[in-house]
Amino acid sequence: MTFSNGKLDGKVAFVTGGSRGIGAAIARRLANEGAAVAITYFSSKEDAESVIADLGTRGLAIRADSADAHAVKAAVATTARRFGRLDILVNNAAMFRIGLIDDFSLEHIDQMLAINVKSLFAAIQESLRFMEKGGRIINIGSVSSDYMPIPGVSVYAATKGAVASMTRALARDLGSRDITINNVQPGRIDTAMNPADGPMADRIRSSIALGRYGSGDDVAGLVAWLASPEAAFITGTNLKVDGGTSA
Ligand SMILES: NC(=O)c1ccc[n+]([C@@H]2O[C@H](COP(=O)([O-])OP(=O)(O)OC[C@H]3O[C@@H](n4cnc5c(N)ncnc54)[C@H](OP(=O)(O)O)[C@@H]3O)[C@@H](O)[C@H]2O)c1
């Protein structure tokens, strides 16, 4: 990868779940804009290493299970120590489990809340120990928090609703520090979580105004812009990248 003299020169970013899909696209895009980037992964070690190989000495892969908020906090601190600062946090890792109400045990609910909500909060809390004025927090929520055309997504939608409301509320906590926090809400993005050739793909595609799935790069572009100086006055917002799915 060639590095630009981009909008994020000298910045340090931490991206949870950067080994595959949207998180990998975000890591590459932030690096391409000039940032040093640390990613976390859980099971995809080889994929994580291949993302980091693209980033050269300005990349770091850390195994940290987002089900364990302490591990996520430790990964944030490791990143700040390794690169000497922390400017951008992207909370991307999440668990998606589909099922009707009787398909969910209480343990399933705990697990999704731990990964999708608790660790996201923990990463924010830990990042604030290192972030200075101008810091950027970007959560990856989902259009599912306020648009749901199919059954079986209640718990996931609830976790993403929590991300949306937490983002709005934390904007009030962080404003006095001049740190922004925003929630990017992807629609249908072609990844392992939601493959464009999956069994539901044709039905899903017909619900998208643009008639096609988005890509990780579609989401990464908005994330990079929110991380840049151009977005300094944007905070507490929920921004959809959904090809008109919720239009
Ligand atoms: N794809 C969509 O249509 C869509 C739509 C709306 C919102 N989103 C959101 O976008 C984000 C990324 O989704 P995606 O589609 O890129 O998913 P994906 O292709 O399944 O990738 C998920 C990433 O998160 C990591 N991850 C999962 N569980 C983890 C855990 N317990 N600890 C650490 N890392 C973990 C995975 O790493 P390992 O493989 O190493 O475990 C992987 O890097 C999620 O927040 C998702 O809810 C996606």
The ligand as a MOL file (V3000), in Angstrom:
LIG
                    3D

  0  0  0     0  0            999 V3000
M  V30 BEGIN CTAB
M  V30 COUNTS 48 52 0 0 0
M  V30 BEGIN ATOM
M  V30 1 N -22.5180 -6.3990 6.8570 0
M  V30 2 C -23.6290 -5.7160 7.0450 0
M  V30 3 O -24.5860 -5.7940 6.2370 0
M  V30 4 C -23.7790 -4.8170 8.2410 0
M  V30 5 C -24.9410 -4.0350 8.3310 0
M  V30 6 C -25.1100 -3.1930 9.4070 0
M  V30 7 C -24.1290 -3.1140 10.3780 0
M  V30 8 N -23.0190 -3.8780 10.2890 0 CHG=1
M  V30 9 C -22.0350 -3.7440 11.3560 0
M  V30 10 O -20.7480 -3.5190 10.8030 0
M  V30 11 C -19.7510 -4.0540 11.6920 0
M  V30 12 C -18.8390 -4.9950 10.9360 0
M  V30 13 O -19.6180 -6.0210 10.3540 0
M  V30 14 P -19.0950 -6.9280 9.1500 0
M  V30 15 O -20.2360 -7.1110 8.2350 0
M  V30 16 O -17.8000 -6.4190 8.6380 0 CHG=-1
M  V30 17 O -18.8880 -8.3030 9.9330 0
M  V30 18 P -17.8950 -9.5200 9.6280 0
M  V30 19 O -17.5510 -9.5900 8.1810 0
M  V30 20 O -18.5360 -10.6940 10.2790 0
M  V30 21 O -16.5690 -9.1190 10.4400 0
M  V30 22 C -16.6600 -8.9930 11.8240 0
M  V30 23 C -15.3440 -8.5140 12.3820 0
M  V30 24 O -15.5090 -8.3930 13.8090 0
M  V30 25 C -14.5980 -9.2680 14.4430 0
M  V30 26 N -15.1970 -9.8750 15.6070 0
M  V30 27 C -16.3600 -10.5740 15.6900 0
M  V30 28 N -16.5430 -11.0230 16.9380 0
M  V30 29 C -15.4710 -10.6120 17.6550 0
M  V30 30 C -15.0670 -10.7640 19.0020 0
M  V30 31 N -15.8110 -11.4570 19.8900 0
M  V30 32 N -13.9050 -10.1990 19.3960 0
M  V30 33 C -13.1330 -9.5150 18.5190 0
M  V30 34 N -13.4460 -9.3410 17.2350 0
M  V30 35 C -14.6130 -9.8840 16.8100 0
M  V30 36 C -14.2150 -10.3120 13.4140 0
M  V30 37 O -12.9230 -10.7940 13.7390 0
M  V30 38 P -12.5420 -12.3600 13.8140 0
M  V30 39 O -12.9990 -13.0060 12.5640 0
M  V30 40 O -11.0660 -12.3320 13.9920 0
M  V30 41 O -13.2400 -12.9110 15.0150 0
M  V30 42 C -14.2220 -9.4820 12.1210 0
M  V30 43 O -13.0230 -8.7780 11.9690 0
M  V30 44 C -20.5340 -4.7200 12.8360 0
M  V30 45 O -20.6570 -3.8080 13.9130 0
M  V30 46 C -21.8960 -4.9730 12.2210 0
M  V30 47 O -22.9150 -5.0790 13.2050 0
M  V30 48 C -22.8170 -4.7370 9.2460 0
M  V30 END ATOM
M  V30 BEGIN BOND
M  V30 1 1 1 2
M  V30 2 2 2 3
M  V30 3 1 2 4
M  V30 4 1 4 5
M  V30 5 2 4 48
M  V30 6 2 5 6
M  V30 7 1 6 7
M  V30 8 2 7 8
M  V30 9 1 8 9
M  V30 10 1 8 48
M  V30 11 1 9 10
M  V30 12 1 9 46
M  V30 13 1 10 11
M  V30 14 1 11 12
M  V30 15 1 11 44
M  V30 16 1 12 13
M  V30 17 1 13 14
M  V30 18 2 14 15
M  V30 19 1 14 16
M  V30 20 1 14 17
M  V30 21 1 17 18
M  V30 22 2 18 19
M  V30 23 1 18 20
M  V30 24 1 18 21
M  V30 25 1 21 22
M  V30 26 1 22 23
M  V30 27 1 23 24
M  V30 28 1 23 42
M  V30 29 1 24 25
M  V30 30 1 25 26
M  V30 31 1 25 36
M  V30 32 1 26 27
M  V30 33 1 26 35
M  V30 34 2 27 28
M  V30 35 1 28 29
M  V30 36 1 29 30
M  V30 37 2 29 35
M  V30 38 1 30 31
M  V30 39 2 30 32
M  V30 40 1 32 33
M  V30 41 2 33 34
M  V30 42 1 34 35
M  V30 43 1 36 37
M  V30 44 1 36 42
M  V30 45 1 37 38
M  V30 46 2 38 39
M  V30 47 1 38 40
M  V30 48 1 38 41
M  V30 49 1 42 43
M  V30 50 1 44 45
M  V30 51 1 44 46
M  V30 52 1 46 47
M  V30 END BOND
M  V30 END CTAB
M  END
